[in-house]
Structure formats: structure tokens, C-alpha cells
Amino acid sequence: MFKQRKHKTFNYQPRFSKESQTESGLDSNADTKDFISKWRQNKGTKVKTRGAMSMRVLIIILVLLLICMYVLEKKYM
């Protein structure tokens, strides 16, 4: 009655299969060692990311907001 769709077929080849590793040869060993040495050099340097606001500032703002709400409520009621 209706046309039935055929199953999809995929030609998937895994990135790290045994066949692809044997084809690459020993050239990747030199690249790997170079990468590892660069990694060890840069491992000690930490980049400090600065957030938007610290927790202390957020708590102070919250307390001031609550105080302002309390004062305004007492003034207009």
C-alpha cells in the first residue's frame, strides 16, 4: 500500500582502529613525544579565570537588597 523505506546503510570506519594505526607507522611517535613535552612545560602555568562577581560581593548585594526591601515596606505601610 505505502512505499516502505529501505534501511539506511553507513560506511563507518572507527578513528582508532588497528588497521589505521599500522598504516600511520612510526611518524606519530615523534609528534606524540613533542606534544607530551609541550604539555609538561605548560602544565605548571595556571591561567586564572576571573568570574563575573565573587561570592562575597553577591552576598553583600543580597543583604543590601533585603535591607532596602524592609525599609521600603516599613515606610509605605
C-alpha positions as CSV (number, residue, x, y, z in Angstrom):
1,M,0.0,0.0,0.0
2,F,2.6,2.6,1.1
3,K,6.2,2.6,-0.1
4,Q,8.4,1.2,2.7
5,R,11.7,2.9,3.2
6,K,14.9,0.9,2.9
7,H,17.2,0.7,5.9
8,K,20.0,3.2,5.8
9,T,23.5,1.8,5.5
10,F,26.5,3.6,6.8
11,N,30.2,3.2,5.9
12,Y,31.6,3.8,9.4
13,Q,35.3,3.5,10.0
14,P,36.5,3.9,13.5
15,R,39.1,6.5,14.0
16,F,41.4,4.4,16.2
17,S,41.1,1.0,14.6
18,K,44.1,-1.4,14.4
19,E,44.3,-1.0,10.7
20,S,44.6,2.8,10.8
21,Q,47.3,2.5,13.5
22,T,49.5,0.2,11.4
23,E,49.2,2.5,8.3
24,S,50.3,5.6,10.2
25,G,53.7,4.0,11.0
26,L,56.2,5.4,13.5
27,D,55.9,9.1,12.4
28,S,53.2,9.7,15.0
29,N,55.7,8.7,17.8
30,A,57.8,11.8,17.3
31,D,54.7,14.0,17.2
32,T,53.4,12.4,20.4
33,K,56.7,12.9,22.3
34,D,56.8,16.5,21.2
35,F,53.2,17.0,22.3
36,I,54.0,15.4,25.7
37,S,57.0,17.6,26.3
38,K,55.0,20.8,25.5
39,W,52.2,19.6,27.8
40,R,54.7,19.1,30.7
41,Q,56.1,22.6,30.1
42,N,52.7,24.3,30.2
43,K,51.2,22.1,32.9
44,G,52.6,24.2,35.7
45,T,51.3,27.6,34.4
46,K,47.8,28.3,35.6
47,V,45.6,30.8,33.9
48,K,43.4,32.4,36.5
49,T,39.9,32.9,35.1
50,R,38.1,35.8,36.6
51,G,34.4,35.3,37.2
52,A,31.8,37.9,37.0
53,M,31.5,38.5,40.7
54,S,32.8,36.8,43.8
55,M,30.6,35.1,46.3
56,R,31.3,37.7,48.9
57,V,30.0,40.5,46.6
58,L,26.9,38.6,45.8
59,I,26.1,38.0,49.4
60,I,26.6,41.7,50.2
61,I,24.3,42.7,47.4
62,L,21.7,40.3,48.6
63,V,21.8,41.7,52.2
64,L,21.6,45.3,50.9
65,L,18.6,44.3,48.8
66,L,16.8,42.7,51.7
67,I,17.5,45.8,53.9
68,C,16.2,48.1,51.2
69,M,13.0,46.0,50.8
70,Y,12.5,46.1,54.6
71,V,12.9,49.8,54.8
72,L,10.6,50.5,51.8
73,E,8.0,48.2,53.3
74,K,8.0,49.9,56.6
75,K,7.9,53.4,55.0
76,Y,4.9,52.8,52.8
77,M,2.8,50.6,55.1
